[in-house]
Amino acid sequence: MSGQDCLNRVVEICRNLPKGKLLDIPAGAGALAVRLVELTFDVFCADIDIGLFKVKDLPFKIQNLNKKLSYSNQFFDIITCVAGLQRISYLNIAMKELSRILKNDGILIVAIPNYAVLRKRIRYLLTGSIDKNIDFPPFSQTTQLPEANFRMLITIPRFVREAQLAGLQIESMQGDRFSKSTIWYLPWILLIKIFSFFKSKSNIVPYKYTSSLAALGCRYVIFTCRKNKT
């Protein structure tokens, strides 16, 4: 389940976008979808687990992000995918499918758990464990499908790379809420920024994203991506 701060930030991003057809996938219980309807978007919902969805009178389809989605090419103006990509096995398939059903110049908003946050980096250094939800995944699904009961660690560089390969341009990356305790890690922040400055010049992996303040101090990172015109 995504945090309230993350949902609030996604809603604020959408508030400033032109209204049109919007797909929320995975929709979960429908908390985000309800707020997007209030912004007058034409909202469609999809999830692998229909038993989670609690909202009436919204179009809903059972969809598996590991496979081809049942929507036609360039159908949606906007897609929101909040706390969903870490729940699938094939990130490359998901990104290509989301890009396929998004209109040219359309917007994809993705929020993923931030495993680059400094406290998790230090936790891994000291304990060898980056997050208990990766070690012991909590599942609250109503279906026993293996694809619905899976968790995978997605790093920021990997997401950025798969987005680029899917024909998506990263327009912005921001965090849900900056943790004030991160200020105590200021020496580490400076060291990481110096390292990434030199590393990004010699390596295709976009380390500049992992050295941003959003990556270093927020629970979720939220990407706004635009589909390249073809």
GUFI-680107 format. One record per residue (C-alpha): x, y, z; residue in three letters; residue number from 1. Coordinates in Angstrom, 2 decimals, m for minus. Example, Ala and Ser with C-alpha at 12.3 -4.5 7.8 and 13.67 -1.06 7.14 Angstrom:
+---------+---------+---------+------+------+
:       u :       v :       w : resn : resi :
+---------+---------+---------+------+------+
:   12.30 :   m4.50 :    7.80 :  ALA :    1 :
:   13.67 :   m1.06 :    7.14 :  SER :    2 :
+---------+---------+---------+------+------+
% end
This chain:
+---------+---------+---------+------+------+
:       u :       v :       w : resn : resi :
+---------+---------+---------+------+------+
:    0.00 :    0.00 :    0.00 :  MET :    1 :
:    1.33 :    3.39 :   m0.96 :  SER :    2 :
:    1.67 :    6.15 :    1.63 :  GLY :    3 :
:   m0.73 :    9.06 :    1.93 :  GLN :    4 :
:    2.04 :   11.56 :    1.21 :  ASP :    5 :
:    2.77 :    9.75 :   m2.03 :  CYS :    6 :
:   m0.89 :    9.81 :   m3.11 :  LEU :    7 :
:   m1.14 :   13.50 :   m2.25 :  ASN :    8 :
:    1.87 :   14.30 :   m4.41 :  ARG :    9 :
:    0.53 :   12.31 :   m7.37 :  VAL :   10 :
:   m2.82 :   14.12 :   m7.10 :  VAL :   11 :
:   m1.03 :   17.48 :   m7.11 :  GLU :   12 :
:    0.90 :   16.51 :  m10.24 :  ILE :   13 :
:   m2.30 :   15.44 :  m11.99 :  CYS :   14 :
:   m4.12 :   18.60 :  m10.92 :  ARG :   15 :
:   m2.00 :   20.62 :  m13.35 :  ASN :   16 :
:   m2.40 :   18.28 :  m16.31 :  LEU :   17 :
:   m4.94 :   18.60 :  m19.15 :  PRO :   18 :
:   m8.02 :   16.46 :  m18.50 :  LYS :   19 :
:   m8.57 :   13.33 :  m20.56 :  GLY :   20 :
:   m8.65 :    9.55 :  m20.37 :  LYS :   21 :
:   m6.63 :    8.34 :  m17.38 :  LEU :   22 :
:   m5.72 :    4.78 :  m16.42 :  LEU :   23 :
:   m4.90 :    4.00 :  m12.79 :  ASP :   24 :
:   m3.00 :    0.71 :  m12.67 :  ILE :   25 :
:   m2.74 :   m1.05 :  m10.29 :  PRO :   26 :
:   m5.78 :    0.62 :   m8.76 :  ALA :   27 :
:   m5.83 :   m1.35 :   m5.50 :  GLY :   28 :
:   m8.85 :   m0.33 :   m3.44 :  ALA :   29 :
:   m9.40 :    2.73 :   m5.63 :  GLY :   30 :
:   m8.27 :    5.48 :   m3.23 :  ALA :   31 :
:   m6.32 :    7.36 :   m5.90 :  LEU :   32 :
:   m8.98 :    6.82 :   m8.58 :  ALA :   33 :
:  m11.66 :    8.50 :   m6.46 :  VAL :   34 :
:   m9.53 :   11.61 :   m6.03 :  ARG :   35 :
:   m8.74 :   11.73 :   m9.74 :  LEU :   36 :
:  m12.43 :   11.57 :  m10.60 :  VAL :   37 :
:  m12.89 :   14.62 :   m8.40 :  GLU :   38 :
:  m10.39 :   16.39 :  m10.68 :  LEU :   39 :
:  m12.76 :   15.57 :  m13.58 :  THR :   40 :
:  m10.51 :   13.02 :  m15.31 :  PHE :   41 :
:  m12.18 :   10.22 :  m17.28 :  ASP :   42 :
:  m10.80 :    7.48 :  m15.03 :  VAL :   43 :
:  m10.33 :    3.81 :  m15.91 :  PHE :   44 :
:   m9.07 :    1.33 :  m13.31 :  CYS :   45 :
:   m7.19 :   m1.94 :  m13.57 :  ALA :   46 :
:   m5.58 :   m4.41 :  m11.18 :  ASP :   47 :
:   m4.64 :   m8.07 :  m11.09 :  ILE :   48 :
:   m6.78 :   m8.51 :   m7.96 :  ASP :   49 :
:  m10.42 :   m7.50 :   m8.41 :  ILE :   50 :
:  m11.16 :   m8.37 :   m4.79 :  GLY :   51 :
:   m9.25 :   m5.30 :   m3.58 :  LEU :   52 :
:  m11.27 :   m2.79 :   m5.59 :  PHE :   53 :
:  m13.98 :   m1.03 :   m3.54 :  LYS :   54 :
:  m15.23 :    1.74 :   m5.84 :  VAL :   55 :
:  m18.53 :    1.44 :   m7.68 :  LYS :   56 :
:  m19.40 :    3.02 :  m11.02 :  ASP :   57 :
:  m15.84 :    3.15 :  m12.38 :  LEU :   58 :
:  m14.74 :    1.00 :  m15.32 :  PRO :   59 :
:  m12.50 :   m1.80 :  m14.08 :  PHE :   60 :
:  m10.54 :   m4.54 :  m15.83 :  LYS :   61 :
:   m8.43 :   m7.36 :  m14.48 :  ILE :   62 :
:   m4.96 :   m6.73 :  m15.92 :  GLN :   63 :
:   m1.56 :   m8.33 :  m15.37 :  ASN :   64 :
:    1.35 :   m5.92 :  m15.88 :  LEU :   65 :
:    3.62 :   m8.89 :  m16.63 :  ASN :   66 :
:    1.70 :   m9.47 :  m19.87 :  LYS :   67 :
:    0.11 :   m7.67 :  m22.80 :  LYS :   68 :
:   m2.62 :   m5.29 :  m21.62 :  LEU :   69 :
:   m6.04 :   m5.47 :  m23.27 :  SER :   70 :
:   m6.22 :   m1.77 :  m24.18 :  TYR :   71 :
:   m5.67 :   m0.54 :  m27.72 :  SER :   72 :
:   m2.64 :    1.44 :  m28.84 :  ASN :   73 :
:   m2.45 :    5.08 :  m27.76 :  GLN :   74 :
:   m5.73 :    4.94 :  m25.83 :  PHE :   75 :
:   m4.89 :    6.98 :  m22.72 :  PHE :   76 :
:   m3.78 :   10.56 :  m22.23 :  ASP :   77 :
:   m2.39 :    9.87 :  m18.74 :  ILE :   78 :
:   m1.44 :    6.73 :  m16.80 :  ILE :   79 :
:   m0.77 :    6.58 :  m13.07 :  THR :   80 :
:    1.13 :    3.61 :  m11.70 :  CYS :   81 :
:    1.62 :    4.04 :   m7.96 :  VAL :   82 :
:    3.49 :    1.41 :   m5.91 :  ALA :   83 :
:    2.90 :   m1.20 :   m8.58 :  GLY :   84 :
:    6.07 :   m1.89 :  m10.52 :  LEU :   85 :
:    7.84 :   m3.50 :   m7.56 :  GLN :   86 :
:    5.06 :   m6.12 :   m7.59 :  ARG :   87 :
:    5.82 :   m7.55 :  m11.02 :  ILE :   88 :
:    8.41 :   m9.89 :  m12.50 :  SER :   89 :
:    9.02 :   m8.29 :  m15.89 :  TYR :   90 :
:    9.63 :   m4.57 :  m15.65 :  LEU :   91 :
:   10.62 :   m4.32 :  m19.30 :  ASN :   92 :
:    7.30 :   m5.78 :  m20.46 :  ILE :   93 :
:    5.31 :   m3.50 :  m18.17 :  ALA :   94 :
:    7.08 :   m0.35 :  m19.32 :  MET :   95 :
:    6.68 :   m1.19 :  m23.01 :  LYS :   96 :
:    2.98 :   m1.97 :  m22.52 :  GLU :   97 :
:    2.32 :    1.23 :  m20.57 :  LEU :   98 :
:    4.08 :    3.15 :  m23.33 :  SER :   99 :
:    2.11 :    1.34 :  m26.04 :  ARG :  100 :
:   m1.31 :    2.28 :  m24.64 :  ILE :  101 :
:   m0.24 :    5.86 :  m23.90 :  LEU :  102 :
:   m0.86 :    8.51 :  m26.54 :  LYS :  103 :
:    2.09 :   10.25 :  m28.15 :  ASN :  104 :
:    3.09 :   13.13 :  m25.89 :  ASP :  105 :
:    1.03 :   11.51 :  m23.11 :  GLY :  106 :
:    2.08 :   11.45 :  m19.46 :  ILE :  107 :
:    3.02 :    8.45 :  m17.33 :  LEU :  108 :
:    3.31 :    9.04 :  m13.58 :  ILE :  109 :
:    5.11 :    6.29 :  m11.67 :  VAL :  110 :
:    5.77 :    6.07 :   m7.94 :  ALA :  111 :
:    8.09 :    3.39 :   m6.60 :  ILE :  112 :
:    9.42 :    2.67 :   m3.10 :  PRO :  113 :
:   12.73 :    4.44 :   m2.66 :  ASN :  114 :
:   15.44 :    1.92 :   m1.82 :  TYR :  115 :
:   18.12 :    4.57 :   m2.42 :  ALA :  116 :
:   17.14 :    6.59 :    0.66 :  VAL :  117 :
:   20.17 :    7.05 :    2.91 :  LEU :  118 :
:   18.81 :    5.17 :    5.91 :  ARG :  119 :
:   18.26 :    2.09 :    3.73 :  LYS :  120 :
:   21.76 :    2.35 :    2.28 :  ARG :  121 :
:   23.22 :    2.46 :    5.77 :  ILE :  122 :
:   20.92 :   m0.33 :    6.94 :  ARG :  123 :
:   22.23 :   m2.53 :    4.11 :  TYR :  124 :
:   25.84 :   m1.64 :    4.96 :  LEU :  125 :
:   25.34 :   m2.60 :    8.61 :  LEU :  126 :
:   22.91 :   m5.53 :    8.38 :  THR :  127 :
:   22.97 :   m6.85 :    4.81 :  GLY :  128 :
:   19.21 :   m6.21 :    4.62 :  SER :  129 :
:   17.83 :   m3.24 :    2.71 :  ILE :  130 :
:   14.16 :   m3.52 :    3.68 :  ASP :  131 :
:   12.01 :   m5.95 :    5.66 :  LYS :  132 :
:    9.32 :   m5.82 :    2.97 :  ASN :  133 :
:   11.84 :   m7.33 :    0.56 :  ILE :  134 :
:   13.07 :   m9.94 :    3.06 :  ASP :  135 :
:    9.59 :  m10.87 :    4.26 :  PHE :  136 :
:    7.05 :   m9.51 :    1.76 :  PRO :  137 :
:    3.64 :   m8.68 :    3.30 :  PRO :  138 :
:    0.78 :   m9.72 :    1.06 :  PHE :  139 :
:   m2.81 :   m8.55 :    1.39 :  SER :  140 :
:   m4.14 :   m9.97 :   m1.86 :  GLN :  141 :
:   m7.50 :  m11.68 :   m2.22 :  THR :  142 :
:   m6.20 :  m13.90 :   m5.03 :  THR :  143 :
:   m3.66 :  m16.71 :   m4.83 :  GLN :  144 :
:   m2.23 :  m16.01 :   m8.27 :  LEU :  145 :
:    1.58 :  m16.15 :   m8.01 :  PRO :  146 :
:    1.87 :  m12.95 :  m10.06 :  GLU :  147 :
:   m0.20 :  m11.10 :   m7.45 :  ALA :  148 :
:    1.95 :  m12.27 :   m4.55 :  ASN :  149 :
:    5.40 :  m11.14 :   m5.62 :  PHE :  150 :
:    7.78 :   m8.33 :   m4.66 :  ARG :  151 :
:   10.97 :   m7.17 :   m6.37 :  MET :  152 :
:   13.49 :   m4.48 :   m5.54 :  LEU :  153 :
:   13.55 :   m1.87 :   m8.32 :  ILE :  154 :
:   16.42 :    0.59 :   m8.28 :  THR :  155 :
:   16.11 :    4.11 :   m9.63 :  ILE :  156 :
:   18.74 :    3.62 :  m12.39 :  PRO :  157 :
:   16.97 :    0.49 :  m13.60 :  ARG :  158 :
:   13.61 :    2.22 :  m13.81 :  PHE :  159 :
:   15.10 :    5.18 :  m15.68 :  VAL :  160 :
:   16.80 :    2.87 :  m18.16 :  ARG :  161 :
:   13.65 :    0.81 :  m18.82 :  GLU :  162 :
:   11.62 :    4.00 :  m19.27 :  ALA :  163 :
:   14.07 :    5.27 :  m21.86 :  GLN :  164 :
:   14.03 :    1.95 :  m23.72 :  LEU :  165 :
:   10.22 :    2.12 :  m23.80 :  ALA :  166 :
:   10.30 :    5.49 :  m25.54 :  GLY :  167 :
:    9.61 :    7.60 :  m22.46 :  LEU :  168 :
:   11.43 :   10.75 :  m21.44 :  GLN :  169 :
:   11.90 :   11.51 :  m17.74 :  ILE :  170 :
:   10.60 :   15.05 :  m17.20 :  GLU :  171 :
:   10.93 :   15.15 :  m13.42 :  SER :  172 :
:   11.67 :   13.09 :  m10.35 :  MET :  173 :
:   10.46 :   14.16 :   m6.93 :  GLN :  174 :
:    9.88 :   12.64 :   m3.52 :  GLY :  175 :
:    6.73 :   12.26 :   m1.50 :  ASP :  176 :
:    7.98 :   13.97 :    1.67 :  ARG :  177 :
:   11.55 :   14.81 :    2.66 :  PHE :  178 :
:   12.56 :   13.30 :    6.00 :  SER :  179 :
:   14.03 :   15.93 :    8.33 :  LYS :  180 :
:   16.30 :   13.33 :    9.91 :  SER :  181 :
:   18.22 :   13.12 :    6.62 :  THR :  182 :
:   20.02 :   16.35 :    7.54 :  ILE :  183 :
:   22.10 :   14.31 :    9.99 :  TRP :  184 :
:   23.58 :   12.50 :    6.99 :  TYR :  185 :
:   24.91 :   15.69 :    5.38 :  LEU :  186 :
:   28.53 :   14.43 :    5.07 :  PRO :  187 :
:   27.26 :   11.31 :    3.29 :  TRP :  188 :
:   25.08 :   13.42 :    1.00 :  ILE :  189 :
:   28.07 :   15.52 :   m0.08 :  LEU :  190 :
:   30.19 :   12.42 :   m0.67 :  LEU :  191 :
:   27.49 :   10.75 :   m2.77 :  ILE :  192 :
:   26.99 :   13.88 :   m4.89 :  LYS :  193 :
:   30.73 :   14.16 :   m5.58 :  ILE :  194 :
:   30.92 :   10.48 :   m6.55 :  PHE :  195 :
:   27.87 :   10.66 :   m8.84 :  SER :  196 :
:   29.22 :   13.77 :  m10.59 :  PHE :  197 :
:   32.25 :   11.87 :  m11.86 :  PHE :  198 :
:   30.51 :    8.48 :  m12.24 :  LYS :  199 :
:   27.69 :    9.76 :  m14.45 :  SER :  200 :
:   30.20 :   11.04 :  m16.99 :  LYS :  201 :
:   31.75 :    7.63 :  m17.52 :  SER :  202 :
:   28.76 :    5.31 :  m17.16 :  ASN :  203 :
:   25.42 :    5.02 :  m18.99 :  ILE :  204 :
:   23.56 :    4.35 :  m15.74 :  VAL :  205 :
:   22.00 :    7.66 :  m14.60 :  PRO :  206 :
:   23.55 :    8.00 :  m11.14 :  TYR :  207 :
:   22.48 :   11.65 :  m11.06 :  LYS :  208 :
:   19.01 :   10.48 :  m10.08 :  TYR :  209 :
:   20.22 :    8.43 :   m7.12 :  THR :  210 :
:   22.17 :   11.41 :   m5.76 :  SER :  211 :
:   19.19 :   13.80 :   m5.80 :  SER :  212 :
:   17.71 :   15.00 :   m2.51 :  LEU :  213 :
:   14.47 :   13.17 :   m3.36 :  ALA :  214 :
:   16.37 :    9.87 :   m3.63 :  ALA :  215 :
:   18.39 :   10.50 :   m0.49 :  LEU :  216 :
:   15.58 :   11.56 :    1.81 :  GLY :  217 :
:   12.12 :   10.39 :    0.69 :  CYS :  218 :
:   10.13 :    7.19 :    1.15 :  ARG :  219 :
:    8.78 :    7.16 :   m2.41 :  TYR :  220 :
:   10.16 :    8.64 :   m5.61 :  VAL :  221 :
:    7.68 :    9.85 :   m8.21 :  ILE :  222 :
:    8.60 :   10.09 :  m11.89 :  PHE :  223 :
:    6.73 :   12.14 :  m14.46 :  THR :  224 :
:    7.46 :   10.69 :  m17.89 :  CYS :  225 :
:    6.35 :   11.86 :  m21.33 :  ARG :  226 :
:    5.99 :    9.54 :  m24.30 :  LYS :  227 :
:    8.20 :   10.57 :  m27.18 :  ASN :  228 :
:    6.41 :   11.69 :  m30.34 :  LYS :  229 :
:    6.87 :    9.28 :  m33.23 :  THR :  230 :
+---------+---------+---------+------+------+
% end
